[in-house]
Amino acid sequence: MRLIKLLAILIFVLAPASSEGVVILVHGTWSRALPWYKQGGGFFSEVTTEAAKTGQHVASFEWSGLNNHIARVRGARDLACKILEYPFNEEVTLIGHSHGGNLINLTTIFLYNPLAHMKSEEEQKEFFHGLAKKLLNISSPILQKAATPIEQLIVDVMREACETVHEAYAKLTGEKIQPKTKRNKTIKAITDVAIEKIGSAADSFVQTITMLFPLSNLVIEHELMDAVERENAQSSQSAENLPAPIPTEEKENPNSNQTQKKIKSVFLLGTPVDSRDYHPDMNVAQHVFALYSKHDIIQPVIGLYDRVYPEHERITNMQVFVEQKNGKQQQPGHLGLHRSFIGTHILSIPKIITGKFGSLENNHNLQIKFFEGTDKAPEITNPN
């Protein structure tokens, strides 16, 4: 009997916990070594306790922490891939401090699935045609910083594949630059094959581009063969040589919005606001809460960034105040935005706002007061 009880306990302990969702914590620039977002850290522990009440689990995400755009793009790509490893319908909440918040914003861009919102094959053709042009226009050994996050993602995929489309073309023909007529034909071929082979198999920009690059190399090689070689090589370049479609759960309707991965809530803590390069994609993020303090001298980076986001019905800027144990009120500094008592209540912010104002939407500028050293819930007010 004791053995049966022991086995039952072991099965309970070792069995994977069921989860209603995941909360992922992301550190900021030069902050990889800080403990707050890791297991055992104060903020992590408090969020874990609160998340467990609704069946969620907490994970930490590490990136290089380097202070440049490319590092954030690469971190965002890795975070997007991590999120796509979870079941498609699992709720995801993201919490990022400082530029970790901008990494999260880029992640929402990479998770956007344009194919899910297209109603016709003509729209798909236009989309893939644009990507094919980018593939042939961008030369990764020369380009150090792309104009957009998507272009930087293409550059990084090229680098990882060890050769650009230009290099693949040069290898096959000895020509450094593709003639315009051949280039246009290749763009059309990539577009046609992408629609056929990728179609709705990708769930996001990051998957589409990762699948498109090796596919493009095969298309270019295919286009350069003469008719006899092409016929003989048909079997060796069948679908099994193309990138394998990435399985997803809801694929009955390739143009359905159900194929768009959503992020339930995004919490940004002292994130430098740049609405041009780092605005969250609100097709992906269901609601964004941007917590900031006017005593945080790091967030604006000597005036290069803003503190608050432009008005959007699903973005809530929240000025943070803290009532200390001695009863005095202050606004925290940059690192003070991920103190443990903020972690205790951060997941309850949507519920408090809804309870007080009746809806999450159209609450653009609010103030929130946390209480240090007590279990008292934060007070949220509208200063207007």
N, C-alpha and C positions, 0 to 999 in steps of 0.2 A: 504493500500500500504506500509506504514511504517513497519507494522508487517511482511509482506512478505520479505521486504528488510532485516529486522533484522534476520529472519529465514535463509535467504540465507547466510548472514554473519556468523551466528553460524555454519551452515553446512560446510562452507569453512574452518573455524577455527578448528572445532572439527574433521573433517574427517582425517583419517590417511594419512600422506604424502606418495606419491608414491616415490619409491627409485630405483635408478639405481645401487646401491651398498652400502656397509657399510665400514667405516673405524673404526677400533677398536684400542684404545690406551691402552697400558699396562705399568704400573709403575714397578720400579725395587725393589731391596732389601731394606727393612726398609723404604719404600717411599710411603706407602699406604695413609698417611695423606697429602702428598704434593698435591697442587691444579692443577698442570700443565695439568694433563691428565683428569681432571674432568670438568663437565659443569661449566662454569664460570671462569675456569683457562685460562691464556693467550694463551698457546699453543693450548688447546682444541678449544678456540674461533676462532683462526686464521685458524686452519685446517677445522673447520666447515664452515667458510666463503668460503674457496676455494673449499671444497667438494661440497657445494651447487651449484656451477657453473656447475657441471657435473651431478647433480641430486643424489649425494650420501649423506648419513647421517653419523653422527659420534657417536660412543658409547665408553664408558670407561669400562675397565675390572679390577676388584679388585681381588687380591689373598692375601694370608697371608703375603707375603713379607719376610718370614723367610729365613735366609741364609743357606739353605741346599738343597740337591738334591731332597729329598722326597717332600719337600714343592713345588719345581718347577714342579715335576712330577704331583702332585695333582692339582696344578694350571693349568697345561697344559691340563689335562683331562677335567677340568671344562670349559676351553676356547674352546676346541674341541667340547664339547657338545653344548656350546652356538652357535658356528658357524654352527653346524648342524641343529639348530633350524631355521635358515634362509632358504628361498627357495633355492633349490639345485643349480640353475643357477645364483643366485645373486653373483655379484663380491664382493670379500672380500679383503681388504687391511689391513695389520697389522703393527702397529708402536710400538716398545718396547724400553724402556730405560734400560741400564745396564742388570741385570739378567732377567728383563722382556723380553729382546730379546731372552735369552736362553729358557725361558718359551715358547715363540713363536716357537722356533726351535723344541722343544719337541712336541708342538701342531701339527706341520706338520708331525711328525712321527706318531702321533696318528690318524691323518686324512688319512694317507695312507691306501688304500683299496687293499690289495694283491689279493683279489678275482677278482677284475676288470682287472687284468693283467694276469690271468691264462687262458690258452687255452684248458685245458683238466681236466676231473674229477680226473685224476691221480695226477695232481698238487694240486688240492684242498684237496685230501686225505692226501698228504704229509704235507700240511700246517696245517690241523686240527690235524693230528697225532702229529706234533711237539707241538702244543698248549696243546693237551691232556696230553702229557708227562710232560710239564711244570706244569700243574694243579696238577698232582699227585706228582711231585718232590718238589714243593715249599710248605713249611709249614709256613704260615704267622705269627703265634705267635712267632716263633723263628727268622725269617728273618727280620732284621731291614732295610737293604738296598739291593735291588736286583741288579743283575749285569747289567741289561739293563732297559731302560724305560718301555719296554713292560712287562717285568717280574714284575716291580714295580706296573704297572697298574693291573696285575693279582692279586698281593698281596693286593692291595687296594680294589679291587672288592670282594675278599675273606673276608676281614675285614668287609666291609659294609654288607655282607650277614650273618655276625655273626658266621660263621663256615667255616672251610676249608674243602676241599674234604677229607683230612685225618680224620677230626673230624666226618664228615658225615659217613664215612666208619666205624669208631670205634663205633659210636652209633648203627649202624645196626648189627655189628658182634661181638663187644667186643674185636676185635683185634686192636692193635695200629698200626701195620704195615701190609700193604696189601701184601699177598704172591705174588711172581713174576708172577706165571701163571695167577692168578686172575687179577693182575695188567695189564698184557699184553692184556688180554681179555677185560678189561674195557677200555683201551686206544683205542682198535679197535672199541668197541661199541660206545664210545664218537665220534670217527671219523666218523663212518657211520651215526649216528643220526645227527651230526652237518651238514654234507653235505645235508642231507634231509631236516632238519628243518630250518637251517640258510641259507644255499645256498648263494643266492645273496641278502638276505634281509638286510644284514648289509652293510653300506657304508664306513666303516672305521675300523681300529684296535679297536678303543674305543668301537664301537657298537658291534663288533664281540665278544670281550672278555666279555662285559657286558651281552650279551645274552648267551654266552657259559657256564659261571659258573653255574647258576641255572639249565641249561640244563644238565650239567655234574652230578650234584647231583641226578637228576631224573634218569639218565642213570645208575649210581651206584646202586641206590635203585632197579631199574628194574633188573639189572644183578644179584643181590643177592636173588631175589625171586625164589622160586622153580616154576616148570612149571604150577602147578595148580593155585597158587597165581597170577602168571603172567597173566594167561588167565582171571582170575576173575577181575584183576585190570586194564585190558587193557583200558576200557572205562574211568577210572578215571585219566589215564595218557595220555590222548589224546592230540592233539595239543593245545587245549585251556588251558592246564596247563603249556605249555612251554612258554618261553618269546615271547611276541607278535612281529611279524616282524615289523620293523620300516619302514613306507612308504617312498618311494622316487619317484622321477619323471620319471627317465628313466630306465626301468627294462626289456625292451624287450629282450635284449641280456645280460645275466648275466656275460659274460666274456668281455663285451665291455668296452673300456677305458672311455666311457661316464659316467660310474658310479663312476669315480674318482673325488672327490671334489678338486678343485684347489683354491689356494690363489693367487690372481693376483700379488700383490707386498708385499714384506716384507721389512720394514725399521728398521734397528737395530742401535740404538744410543748409542755408547760407550759400546757395549755388550762385556763382556769378552769372548774371542774366545777359544773354546775347541772343536776341530774337531773330537775328539773321542766320547765324551758323548753328545755333543750338536750341532752336525752338522745338518743344515736343510735338510729335505727330499726334494730333488729337483724333485721328481715325483709329489709333491704337490705344492711347491712354484714355481711360474712361473719365478720370478726374485727376487733376494735378493740384497738390497743396504745396505752395512755396513758402516755407518758413524763413523769416529773416529778422535781423536785429540792426537797428541804426547805430548800435555801438560796435558792430562787427566791421572793423576797418579793413579786413582782408577781402571780403566779398566783392566790393567794387573795384579792387585792384587799381588804385589811384585814378579812378574815373573811367577806366577802360570798359567797365561793365556796369549794368544797372542792378538795382535791388529787386525790382518787381517786374512781372510780366504784363504785356499789353492785355487789355480787357478781352476776356473770352468767357463764355457762359460756364465752362467746365474747368477753369483755372481760378484757384483761390489763393491770393497773396495774403500771408498772415504775419503780422508784426508780432514778435515774441517779447513777452515780459515775464519776469520771474519774481515771485514774492519769496524772499529769503526767510530762513528760520527766525531771524530777528524782526520780521515784519516789514522790512524795507523792500521797496520794489526797485528792480534794475532791469536793464536789457543786457543779455549775455553777449560775450565776445564770440569769435568764430568757433573756437573749440567748445564753447559752452552750449552750442546747439545740439551736441550729441551726448549731453550728460544723462545719467541713468534715469532720473525722474521724468525726463522728456520721453525716453523710451517706454516708460511705464504706461503713458497715456496716448502715444502717437497714433496707435491703431484705432483709438476710440474717437478721433477727431471727426470723421464723417458722420458718426452717429450723433455726436453732440450738436454739430451744425444742423443736421436734419431735424433734430428734436427742437431746436430753438427757432429756426427760420422756416421750417416746413419743407425745405428742399436743399439739396446740395448746390443746385445750379443758380447762376446769377448772384453769387456772393463773391464779388471780385476782390474787395479789400476788407479784411477783418483783423481784429486784434485777439491774441490768445495769451492768457496768463496762466503759467504753471506755478504750482506751490511746492517749494523745496521742503523735503523732510516730512511730508504728509501724504496720505493716500487720496487727498481731495482732488476731485476731477478738475481739469482746467476750466477756466471761465472764458467764453468766446463772446466778443461783442463786435458790433458794427459801429465804427467811429463816425460814420457819416449821418 
